[in-house]
Amino acid sequence: MTPAQLSRTVLHTVRRAVEDDELCVAVPERVKVRTPPRPGCGDYATNVALLLARGARGSRGEGDALGIAEILRRRLVLAPGIARVDVAAPGFLNITLEGTSHAQLVGAVLSQGLRYGHGDALAGVSVPLGAGDEVRAALVAHVVRGLVDATGGVVVPGDGPVVRAVPVSGRDLLTRLGPDAARWALLRPAGHDLPDLDPAHLLSQREDNALFRVQYAHARTRALMRNASQLGIIPQPQPQPQPHDAPAESGAYRHPAEAALLALLADYPRTLEAAARHRAPDRLARQLVALADGFFRFHDACPALPSGESGERKPSAVHRSRLALADAAGAVLAGGLHLLGISAPDHL
């Protein structure tokens, strides 16, 4: 279940509670869900109960929010794909998805590959786009056109997007930085920010170079797959329904680093839509940086290959499921880089 799907599920739950006279509130047009800021608070959280309480007549504030949250909790926990819903003061709903939802997400990414996140989210939406001779404006417009096409929208003649020009030609940029770093330098900052064009920053193979982290994360996923192949381990997300307290050996994704990486993968289609709608490739670039950082945290905390230590010699379900998650992360990193026109090397 993606964040967009969960948002629709929560909105539908609110609407049904109103139709059944269990709630007397105005049904919002949309509901937002987000990844909780702290581990142990479910996979996603929403403040919809707080918002509904503020808009309700005769609202008593926090007390009403907690009451609304409890009504929604009882209904949401019955929805397919949701394993658990907790109410947290002053009225948040913390939602934990079933293990099968996580496995289905990983499976969807692996089956769609580079095209994961593409679709018809902007079907019927016209995105105005202008043409410019300045190198940065032309590049941003070119990438936005690809993002709009990937999300089902239509580009129409118009102004913008407005970006700060750079005092250098495209030829000079390619000579100084090469194609990957040049594109990243122009696309990564928000349009109103002036890009950093220093080769010492953009070409260094250090953690403070965001492009290096993203490309290196992809390369690490490919190295894991090569090593797994040599060991005869086939990546596979856990296919069977798992209880919330399933042991790690079951292959269920329960570690906080796994949950955080899954949330980033699930949020990727919405990022593509927003980047296309707002003509902002920097949103995609930032998502790729977050995904790379999430992968490294997962990689360090959740070994995907048996180490031979402590009797761990044979691959288990947890290794196969973690390999599948790493493979999915690599596919999304490669797909995002491809949309930016940047290479995703297998070796770095």
C-alpha positions in Angstrom: 0.0 0.0 0.0 1.5 3.3 -1.1 1.1 6.6 0.8 -1.4 7.7 -1.9 -3.4 4.5 -1.5 -3.4 4.9 2.3 -4.5 8.5 2.0 -7.5 7.4 0.0 -8.2 4.7 2.5 -8.2 7.1 5.4 -10.4 9.6 3.4 -12.9 6.9 2.5 -13.0 5.9 6.2 -13.8 9.5 7.2 -16.5 9.7 4.6 -18.1 6.4 5.7 -18.1 7.5 9.3 -19.9 10.7 8.3 -22.4 8.8 6.2 -23.2 6.5 9.1 -23.7 9.5 11.4 -20.8 8.4 13.6 -19.0 11.7 12.9 -20.5 15.1 12.3 -17.7 16.9 10.4 -17.0 18.3 7.0 -15.2 15.7 4.8 -11.9 17.1 3.6 -10.9 16.9 -0.1 -7.8 15.0 0.8 -5.9 13.4 3.7 -2.2 13.6 4.2 -0.1 10.7 5.7 3.6 10.9 6.4 6.4 8.8 7.8 6.5 9.2 11.7 9.5 11.1 12.9 10.4 8.4 15.5 10.7 4.6 15.2 8.0 2.6 16.9 5.2 4.8 15.8 3.9 2.7 12.9 4.7 2.9 9.2 2.6 6.1 8.7 0.9 8.8 10.7 -1.9 11.2 10.0 -3.3 14.3 11.8 -6.7 14.1 10.2 -8.5 13.7 13.5 -6.9 17.0 14.7 -7.9 18.8 11.6 -11.5 17.4 11.7 -11.8 18.5 15.4 -10.7 22.0 14.6 -13.4 22.4 12.0 -16.2 20.7 14.0 -18.9 22.8 15.6 -18.7 23.0 19.4 -15.3 21.4 19.3 -13.6 20.9 22.6 -10.1 20.7 21.1 -7.9 17.8 22.1 -10.7 15.8 23.7 -12.7 15.9 20.4 -9.6 15.0 18.4 -8.9 11.9 20.5 -12.6 10.9 20.2 -12.6 11.3 16.4 -9.3 9.4 16.2 -10.7 6.5 18.2 -13.7 6.3 15.8 -11.5 6.3 12.8 -9.1 3.8 14.5 -11.9 1.2 14.9 -12.8 1.5 11.3 -9.3 1.7 9.8 -8.0 -1.4 11.5 -10.6 -3.4 9.5 -9.3 -2.1 6.2 -7.3 -4.6 4.0 -3.6 -4.1 4.3 -3.7 -2.4 7.7 -2.4 -4.5 10.6 -2.7 -2.0 13.5 -3.8 1.5 14.3 -2.8 3.4 17.4 -4.1 6.7 18.7 -1.4 9.1 20.1 -2.1 12.4 21.8 -3.2 15.0 20.9 -5.0 13.0 18.2 -2.6 11.4 15.8 -3.3 8.0 14.1 -0.2 5.8 13.8 -0.8 3.2 11.2 1.1 -0.1 10.8 0.7 -2.0 7.5 0.5 -5.7 7.2 3.7 -7.5 6.2 2.1 -8.6 2.9 1.7 -4.9 2.0 5.4 -4.4 2.4 6.2 -7.5 0.3 3.7 -6.4 -2.4 5.4 -3.0 -2.5 8.8 -4.6 -3.0 7.4 -6.9 -5.6 5.8 -4.1 -7.5 9.0 -2.2 -7.6 10.9 -5.2 -8.9 8.3 -6.0 -11.5 8.2 -2.4 -12.9 11.9 -1.7 -12.6 13.0 1.6 -14.0 9.3 2.5 -14.7 8.2 2.2 -11.0 6.4 5.4 -10.2 5.4 6.1 -13.8 1.7 6.2 -14.4 -1.3 8.5 -15.0 -1.2 10.6 -11.8 -1.4 13.7 -13.9 -3.8 12.4 -16.5 -5.8 15.4 -17.8 -3.4 17.9 -16.3 -1.7 20.5 -18.5 1.7 21.7 -17.3 2.9 25.0 -18.9 6.5 24.9 -20.0 8.5 27.5 -21.8 11.7 27.3 -23.9 14.9 29.1 -23.1 18.4 29.4 -24.5 20.1 29.7 -21.1 21.7 26.4 -20.2 20.1 25.8 -16.8 16.6 26.8 -17.9 16.8 24.6 -21.0 18.0 21.6 -19.0 15.3 22.0 -16.3 12.6 22.3 -19.0 13.9 19.2 -20.8 13.8 17.1 -17.6 10.4 18.5 -16.6 9.0 17.4 -19.9 10.2 13.8 -19.2 8.7 13.9 -15.7 5.3 15.1 -17.1 5.3 12.4 -19.7 6.2 9.8 -17.1 3.2 10.8 -14.9 0.6 11.0 -17.7 0.4 14.8 -18.0 0.5 17.0 -21.0 3.0 19.8 -21.7 1.5 23.0 -23.1 3.3 26.2 -24.2 3.7 28.7 -21.3 6.2 30.5 -19.1 8.9 29.0 -16.9 9.9 27.3 -14.8 11.9 30.3 -13.5 15.4 29.4 -12.5 18.5 31.4 -11.6 20.9 31.5 -14.6 24.5 30.3 -14.3 27.4 32.4 -15.7 28.9 29.6 -17.7 28.1 27.9 -21.0 27.0 24.3 -21.3 30.2 23.4 -23.1 32.3 24.8 -20.3 30.2 22.9 -17.7 30.7 19.6 -19.6 34.5 20.3 -19.8 34.9 21.1 -16.1 32.4 18.6 -14.6 31.4 15.9 -17.1 27.8 15.2 -18.0 26.6 13.6 -14.7 28.0 16.2 -12.3 27.0 19.0 -14.7 23.4 17.9 -14.8 23.3 17.3 -11.0 24.8 20.7 -10.3 22.0 22.4 -12.3 19.1 20.2 -11.3 19.7 19.5 -7.6 19.2 23.1 -6.2 15.8 24.6 -6.1 15.1 27.0 -9.0 15.7 30.1 -6.9 19.0 28.9 -5.6 22.3 29.5 -7.3 24.1 26.2 -8.1 27.4 25.2 -6.7 29.7 24.5 -9.7 32.9 23.8 -7.8 34.5 20.6 -9.3 36.2 20.0 -5.9 32.7 19.4 -4.4 30.9 17.8 -7.4 33.6 15.3 -8.4 34.9 14.2 -5.0 34.2 10.6 -3.9 33.2 11.6 -0.4 30.1 11.4 1.7 29.6 15.2 1.5 29.0 14.8 -2.3 25.3 14.0 -2.6 25.7 12.8 -6.2 28.4 10.4 -5.2 26.2 9.0 -2.4 23.3 8.4 -4.7 25.5 6.7 -7.4 27.4 4.7 -4.8 24.2 3.5 -3.1 23.1 2.2 -6.5 26.5 0.5 -7.1 26.3 -1.1 -3.6 22.9 -2.6 -4.5 24.4 -4.1 -7.6 27.3 -5.5 -5.6 24.9 -7.2 -3.2 23.1 -8.8 -6.1 26.3 -10.1 -7.6 27.5 -11.5 -4.3 24.1 -13.1 -3.7 24.2 -14.7 -7.2 27.6 -16.2 -6.4 26.1 -17.7 -3.2 23.1 -19.0 -5.0 20.7 -16.8 -3.0 17.5 -15.6 -4.8 16.0 -12.3 -3.6 12.4 -12.7 -2.6 10.1 -10.5 -0.5 8.3 -12.4 2.2 5.1 -13.6 0.4 3.1 -15.0 3.4 0.9 -12.9 5.8 2.9 -12.2 8.9 1.6 -11.1 12.4 2.9 -7.8 13.7 5.2 -9.5 16.2 6.6 -12.0 13.7 10.2 -12.9 14.5 13.0 -11.4 12.3 13.7 -14.9 10.9 10.4 -14.9 9.2 11.6 -12.4 6.6 9.0 -9.8 7.6 10.2 -6.2 7.3 10.1 -5.1 11.0 13.4 -3.4 11.6 13.1 0.4 11.8 15.7 0.8 9.0 13.7 -1.5 6.8 10.5 0.4 7.5 12.1 3.7 6.8 13.5 2.5 3.4 10.1 1.0 2.5 8.4 4.3 3.3 10.8 6.1 0.9 10.1 3.6 -1.9 6.4 3.9 -1.3 6.6 7.7 -1.5 8.6 7.8 -4.7 5.6 7.9 -7.1 4.1 10.9 -5.2 7.5 12.6 -5.5 7.5 12.1 -9.3 4.0 13.6 -9.5 5.0 16.6 -7.4 8.2 17.2 -9.3 6.3 17.1 -12.6 3.3 19.2 -11.3 5.5 21.9 -9.8 8.1 21.7 -12.6 10.8 21.0 -9.9 13.3 18.3 -10.7 15.1 19.3 -7.5 12.3 17.4 -5.6 13.3 14.2 -7.3 17.0 14.8 -6.7 16.3 15.3 -3.0 14.2 12.2 -2.8 17.1 10.2 -4.4 19.5 11.6 -1.7 17.1 10.6 1.0 16.7 7.2 -0.6 20.5 6.7 -0.8 20.9 7.6 2.9 18.0 5.3 3.8 19.6 2.5 1.9 23.0 2.9 3.7 21.2 2.9 7.1 19.4 -0.3 6.1 22.6 -1.8 4.7 24.5 -1.2 7.9 21.8 -2.3 10.3 20.2 -5.2 8.4 22.8 -7.6 6.8 21.4 -9.0 3.5 23.9 -11.8 3.2 24.9 -14.5 5.7 28.2 -13.5 7.4 29.3 -16.9 8.6 29.5 -15.5 12.1 27.5 -16.9 15.1 26.6 -19.9 13.0 25.0 -17.8 10.3 26.2 -19.8 7.3 23.0 -20.6 5.3 20.7 -18.0 3.8 17.4 -17.6 5.5 14.1 -15.9 4.6 15.4 -12.7 6.2 18.4 -12.6 3.8 16.2 -13.2 0.8 13.7 -10.5 1.8 16.4 -8.0 2.6 18.1 -8.7 -0.8 14.8 -8.0 -2.5 14.4 -4.7 -0.6 18.0 -3.8 -1.6 17.3 -4.7 -5.2 14.1 -2.6 -5.2 16.1 0.4 -3.8 18.6 0.0 -6.6 15.8 0.0 -9.2 14.3 3.2 -7.9 17.7 4.9 -7.6 18.4 3.9 -11.2 15.0 5.0 -12.4 15.3 8.4 -10.7 18.8 9.0 -12.1 17.6 8.0 -15.5 14.8 10.7 -15.4 17.4 13.3 -14.5 19.6 12.1 -17.4 22.4 10.9 -15.0 24.1 7.5 -15.2 23.6 4.8 -12.5 26.9 2.8 -12.6 27.0 -0.8 -11.4 30.6 -0.3 -10.3 32.0 2.9 -8.6 
